[in-house]
């Protein structure tokens, strides 16, 4: 492996000189091609030399001519390999030097071993913005470090590729020249790799290293990838069937006991090869259709289950980054195949279906969650029925055990991965990534969100507790991302779609989905905090006119907003009341729920959510958030310390108190006395809407009196 120091200090002119020298040798040998036969055999033949000795001498001299020809071919190939290596080394060195220059201009220090560091300027250490400067320098350092690493990796790949190519073209014979030298370039390397792959588990250690080097150096090259896939032959099978055969073979070897790491590298780069070759339709529609047809055919299992599609999707999940068109095409086809199959689950996919990553949908979900555009196309109810099938009709592996899985196990299960795909499709961002400055939802995102809420929310109460644990956090992220719309739905009796996005899901459906997420207090806290932020943001938009006396009443617009906010908080309090009520005999559940709510409302900053980088809401709005969350924490703790019985609407008044303290803070900001009549009227009106909302939610959404 090439080191940073070696790449930084190396002198590559010798490699170029060697390439030129081999080219000169090739030229000289080419000039000798045919000279022996022409000059040495013609003279004795003209003199009349005949007989067995003459025939044998002619044969030997013709063989020498053949040697010159083969030697010329080998020398030409070696010159090409050295020339390519010199160009690759030079390119890696240019990348390294450019990164080093950029590091210097950005006040970063690069040590002799390539470590990038930075130091705050003395004059900036007492600056209030020093933390931001430090973050900026740290980000720049990481970016430069990544560029240096990539340059070194490029040089290492070039070195390994040249080594393999030189060994292959020189050959192993000590008495004859290699009759078929490949020379340099991705096509030649693909042919070498294809030949090595055919040996499978019988590869020697040295051959496996050669195959690793060829795949690592070329997997992202289009010519290499397409040549390799078109040249595969597995037990007489070619094309897509050969690829599936190699996926099974090398997938098995990657989990074997001998050289497993090496085979894992080859298998992962075979995934990159497939991704590269199929990008922009590179293998052609016929080849892609043939691949899907081969994947649908049951494999060699005596029990008759399909092991071809799992082989394809496992390969796709092993390291490549697939373009949208190919990824969606495979995902659509797999869901269509499964949905229309008479058998399902382990009867269709075999006993590994319930094992981790045994579900063939899992690797595809892992790919889709990182490509929101592909996720949106895959789940768009305007173009297929994938969403309904995956939300409602599909049986997921070990669904009855999901409640016992750890958070990591749940997140990495195929069902958990689907939840993340759903989140990516509705929000337009990869799960866990920062919220965008403006939450823009296009028509496709909104259609998927609307369909998810209506499907999971159902037409009637009774199943809101059935929401899979795998979907709780993704749904909470989604509701939080659509908080402007969900606030509109919770706070008003809408005659049409919500604003600004245009959701058609009903208030009852939305509440049943939120109730499903509330089995996990982390998820409920996320939704509650998002709603608190939204109310605070809207409240901050009102100025002194909010408490202006208009015919003995506060400003109608502000009063309407306050009433709607009270209604939204009441709806959410109905959810938390219903959650605790359903677990009123489970003291451990209440203890855990309370502890986690304490963490989110007391142990963390009110403007930060788990896994989120929430945007500042402004200093004024932040004050409303702070007082509201503090009051919420105090009230919910008191409520959870009380037995959940009696009139829930009077027991759980956390949202009512939130609205009161936010109004009081607003009045203080505007210099309105605490005993102001208009403030009292606003508070009373908000309380009425709050209690009405709780009752409405219990009756209409949850079917409880």
Secondary structure as UniProt FT lines:
FT   HELIX           4..9
FT   HELIX           13..32
FT   TURN            33..34
FT   HELIX           36..40
FT   HELIX           41..46
FT   TURN            47..48
FT   HELIX           52..105
FT   TURN            106..107
FT   STRAND          109..110
FT   TURN            112..113
FT   STRAND          116..117
FT   HELIX           122..124
FT   TURN            125..126
FT   TURN            128..129
FT   HELIX           130..170
FT   TURN            179..180
FT   HELIX           186..197
FT   TURN            198..199
FT   HELIX           200..202
FT   HELIX           205..218
FT   TURN            219..220
FT   HELIX           222..231
FT   STRAND          233..234
FT   TURN            235..236
FT   STRAND          237..238
FT   HELIX           239..253
FT   TURN            254..255
FT   HELIX           260..278
FT   HELIX           279..281
FT   TURN            282..283
FT   HELIX           285..296
FT   TURN            302..303
FT   HELIX           308..316
FT   TURN            317..318
FT   HELIX           324..339
FT   HELIX           345..349
FT   HELIX           351..354
FT   TURN            356..358
FT   HELIX           360..368
FT   TURN            369..370
FT   HELIX           372..379
FT   TURN            381..383
FT   HELIX           386..388
FT   HELIX           389..393
FT   TURN            397..398
FT   HELIX           399..404
FT   HELIX           407..412
FT   HELIX           414..427
FT   TURN            431..432
FT   HELIX           443..457
FT   HELIX           464..466
FT   HELIX           469..481
FT   HELIX           483..491
FT   HELIX           507..517
FT   TURN            518..519
FT   HELIX           521..540
FT   HELIX           544..547
FT   TURN            551..552
FT   HELIX           556..582
FT   TURN            583..585
FT   HELIX           587..601
FT   TURN            606..607
FT   TURN            610..611
FT   HELIX           619..640
FT   HELIX           648..651
FT   HELIX           654..669
FT   TURN            670..671
FT   TURN            674..675
FT   HELIX           677..696
FT   HELIX           697..701
//
